């Protein structure tokens, strides 16, 4: 376990030393199960160079969404087998039910939330379940872009203290933000549902 943590720390330092190209690379490769979250490269870079925090967030978004697009195309070409070969059946069935309700919301929340393999599953699933490409890209950019922007701004706010944030710290913050957005979404839906159910005077 310690060896894995040390490897992640060394890899994070390596990618961070490359600046924006390193961030772009790690954001792309993380989709394919590289055990180095781009969040841990984005945060120290943004803390060290606060004037470039938002551009760094854009770079991370481009890298991650580009990798997601590869997953989308894998799903389109490989069909259900592309999911069955990588994920448990119950997870696939659950994701399919979410897509039946709203593909855009499912991808946007999945791209934002710190769920292991979540974005990979949803990206491939988007191709398998025939989500429109423009809808997929818009949801991915919204979810990933919002997440990385929040992290970059948080790093600027915390300054040097942000460099000591762990993966658990960063994901806890994003998890809370996800819960807040989810509650707001549910309340909004119920509000409009109740309003539409009211009899017309």
N, C-alpha and C positions, 0 to 999 in steps of 0.2 A: 504493500500500500504506500509506504514511504517512497519507494522507488518511483511509483507512478506520479506521486505529488511532486517529487523533485524533477521528474521529466517534464511535467506540465509547467512548472515554474521556469525551468531553463528554456523551454520552447516559447513561453510567453515573453521572456526577456529577449530572446532571439528575434521574434517577429516584431516586437516593439522597437528594437534597435534599427529595423529597416524603415521605420516611419510609415507613411501612407501606403507604400507598396506592400509592406509586410502585413498591414491591417487588411488590405484588399485580399491578399493571398489567404490569410487565416480565415477570413469571413467566408471565402469560397470553399476552402478545404474542410471547414468544420461541418458542413452539410454532409460530407462523406465520412463522418465519424472520426475526424481528427480530434483527439482529446484536449484541444486547446480552444476554449471559448473566445470568440473575438471581443467579447465584452471586457475581458481581462487585458486586452491589448488596447482597446479604445479608451478605457478609463485613464490609465497612466499617460497615454499620449495627450489626451485632452487636458489633464492636470498640468502637464509639463509645458504644453503650448496652447493656452486657453484661447488665443486668437484664432486657432485652427480647429477648435472643438466642433463646430457645426460642419465644416468640410470633412472632418474625420468621420462624423456620423453619416454623412452622405457616402463616403468611401465604403464604410462598413455595410451600409444598406445595399449599395451596388454589388459588392462582392457576394453577399448572402442571397440576394434576389436572383442574381445570375446563376448561382448554384441551384437555387430552387427551380429556375426555369429548366435546367437540365433534368431535374427530377420530374417536372411536369411532362417533358417530352418522353422520358422513360415510361411514365404511366400511359401516355397516349399510344406509344408503340408497343409496349409490353402487355398492356391490359391488366387484368386481374392477377396474372401470374407475377407481375412486377411487385405487387403488394404481398401476395401470399408467400413469396420467397424471402421476404424481409421482416414481416410483422406477424404477430399472433392474430388468429382469426377473430377473436372477440374485439380487439382494437379496431380491426377493419370494419366490422359490422357497426360499431359505435360511430365511427367516422362517417360511414355511409348514411346513417340516420341523420347526422348533423348536416351533411350535404343536402339531404332531401329538404331540410327546413330552410337553410340559407348558406349557399356555398361561399358567398362573399364574407359574411360574418364569421363563418367557421375558419376560413383561412386567415382573416385579419386577426382574430383572437389568438389563433395558433401561432402566428408569426410573432406576436407580441409577448405571449406568455412563455416563461422559462420551463417548458416541458421537454424532457429528454426525448430526442428524436421526433418531437411533435411536428416541427416544420417540414422535416423530411417526409413524414407520413402524409401530411396534408398536401404537400406539393405533388408527390406521386399520385395520391388519391384524386387530386384535381384533374389530372390527365385521365385517370381511369374512369372517373365519374362524369367526364365530359363537361367540366366547368369551362366557360368561355375564357380564352386566353387573356383578353383585356381585363376581364373581371378578376382573374387570378393575379395578374400583375398589379392591378390597382390595390387589391387587398394585401398583397405581399409588401408593397411599398408602404402602405399605411401602417401595417403592423410592425414590420422591421424598422421602418424609418422613425416611428414614434418611440419605439424602445431605445434605439441607439441615440436619438436626440435627447431623451430624458437622461440617459447615462452620461452623455457628454456634458450636458448642462450641470448635472450633479457633480461631476468631476471638477468643473470650473468653480462651482460654489464651495466645494470642500478644499480645493487647492491641494497642497502637498499631502494632506490627510487622506485624499482619495487613493493615493498610491499604495496604502496599506489595506485597502478593501479586499476581502477575499471573494471567491466565487459565490460562497453562501451569502455574504453581505449583499452583493450586487443582485443576485437572484431573489433574495428576500424583498428588496426594495421593488423590483419589477413585479414580484408576486403580489405585493400589496396594491400596486398600481393596477394590476390586472383585475384584482378583486373589486376595486372601486369602480373601474370601468364596467365590469360585468354587472354589478348591482345597479349602476345607473342605466345600463341598457335594459335590464329586466323591468325596472321601475318605469322607464319610458314606454316600453311595449305595453305594460299593463295599463298605464295611464291612457294611452291612445285606444287600447282595446275597450276600456270602460267608457271612454267618451263616445266611441262609435256605437256602443251598445245602448246608449241613452236614447229614449224615444224622442222623436222630433216633435217640438211643440207647435 
